[in-house]
Each structure stands twice: as structure tokens, then as C-alpha cells.
């Protein structure tokens, strides 16, 4: 893994890393070799992921300077946030609740999310057409092209201020268009791997079972990232407030899942790494991944998170696994008013 500073947070994810204070700097060492040095005055938080040690001297200096230390497990689960006596979290959550209660503010955040989700879904379809369009029949290719146009239109419509319910309606139209052609993305012809419509609670076919499992992993990462920056994962904008639902985590997941989850699911199926043999079918029609297949998907998901891309807003290299954390920070800045609007994740 790579240790980097994004925005004002130092992420340390190399197993066995030791982070300590040297003068007025935070220094990351791995096996006695210095890997990174960051001045403390440039940091707002330090985020160790997994088995990372932090010296008592650095912890004391960080807390005195108002630098939070947020601990995550090696698979991204939020563990704890250590802060000094003065914290801005209550003010951030106050601003979040106010934005949630404001129809106009909620609509703006929701629109940004829908723009990114529809654009990223469109990119998934366009890539499939570019790479495999020659192998599609005319009807399938035409349906795909129509969905691409509809998704572009959905993103464009959300550029104009609209009521929140209208934004939600556009998101629903885009989702139906995308999943309406999703079966054309599956190149394996096995009958048990066909996709007809999105089904949840329970998933009713193998592809839906795989998607639901990946979405569960991703929303888990999004929830942890939001908790790490001090936002309430339950109070969202696009998804309605509902007891027990992590609405803001579901919001954050929307812009990420076309590439982090959908494309990974298609890769596993189209390469034959998962087949109908890897799923369990129950008497009520529910379909779930088998135990060994879940482990295989978890490994693939973690490997995907290690890949690096250039973040379109930061213009910096970032591992895919840090995207929920980066987007959570950008969302917090937008909620506080430090940014004019929320810049969602747009894949090229």
C-alpha cells in the first residue's frame, strides 16, 4: 500500500509502518526507512489503516495541535477517532442537519451525486461498446446506445436546479435505463448468469447476488469514511431518512459503485472466475454467494482497492480504496461551506 497525504489527511496503510514526531513533522517509517515526512501544520488528521503504530510523542503533539487521529481496521472499518478537547464535529453535524432539512440544499447535493452516478454508469456502457460492441447483435447495440443517450440526458438535466423529488425521479429513470441493458454486458452465455432486472432483499439471481454483496462491502467503506470525518452516516440527501438506514453512506456509494462494484462483478463473471456453481439457491428463490465465493470476491475487492487513479478534482494519484475517504472529506468541506459545491467522483 502507499502512504500519502490527500487534502489535509495523512493516510498510512503500509502494514508495520511506524509514525512518529521529528521536530515539527510527522514521519512515516517502514522497517527503519523513512517513507514520508509531512509538516504537522499542514495536517488536520492522521488516518492509520490496519497494523500501524503511532508514537506517544506524535499523538500528544497532534492532539495539542487539534489534529485528529482516526483509526481504521485493515479492511477499512472505522474503529475510533481520537481528538483533543476542542472539536469541530458538532458544528459540522449541525451544518449537515441544516442542509438535510433544507429542500434546496438537499437537492443540490443530491443532484451532484446523480450527475456523477449517471455519468459513471454511462462510462461503463461506453467502455463495453468500445471493447465488445462488435460482438453484439444489432438490437443489443441499439439498446445500449439508447441507454447511453438517456444517461447523458439524466446528468445534463441535473445541472439545472430542480426540486429534490424531481432529482430523485431522474435518478430512478437513469437506474432503469442502466440496469435495463445490464444483461448485454454479461458475455458468458450460461443460463444461470442472465440478468433481467435489479432485485434485492433477497436477490433473485446470481448476478444480483454478486452485485448486492459488492454494494454491501462498498457501503461499509463509505460509512466508515463518513464517520472518520465526523459526518453522520444516517442523514443523507438523495436517500430518504429512515431508521436503521445509513442514508448518507448510500448517497456516497452511488457515484462509486459503477466502477468499484459493477465493473468488478462483470470482470469476475466474464472471465469465468465465478459461475453458477458458486451460488446457493434457496427454496424461496433467494440466491446468495457461497462461502468460498464470498472469500474470493473479498480478495478481488481488496485487490481492486489497491489500484491507483488520478483523482479528477485533486489532480493527484490516489488508491481506489481511499476514494470513499477523499470524497467524504470533500463532502464535509462542502457541507461546511468551504467549497462552493460538492465535487463528486467522475471517472474518465
Secondary structure, 3 states (H helix, E strand, C coil): CCCEEECCEEEECCCCCEEEEECCEEEEEECCEEEEEEEHHHCCEEEEECCCEECHHHHHHHHHCCCEEEEECCCCCEEEEECCCCCCHHHHHHHHHHHHHCHHHHHHHHHHHHHHHHHHHHHHHHHHHHHHHHHCCHHHHHHHHHHHHHHHHHHHHCCCCCCHHHHHHHHHHHHHHHHHCHHHHCCCCCHHHCCCCCCCCCCCCHHHHHHHHHHHHHHHHHHHHHHHHCCCCCCCCCCCCCCCCCHHHHHHHHHHHHHHHHHHHHHHHHCCCCCHHHEEECCCCCEEECHHHHHHHHHHHHHHHHCEEECCCCCCEEEHHHHHHHHHHHHHHHHHCCCCCCCCCCCC
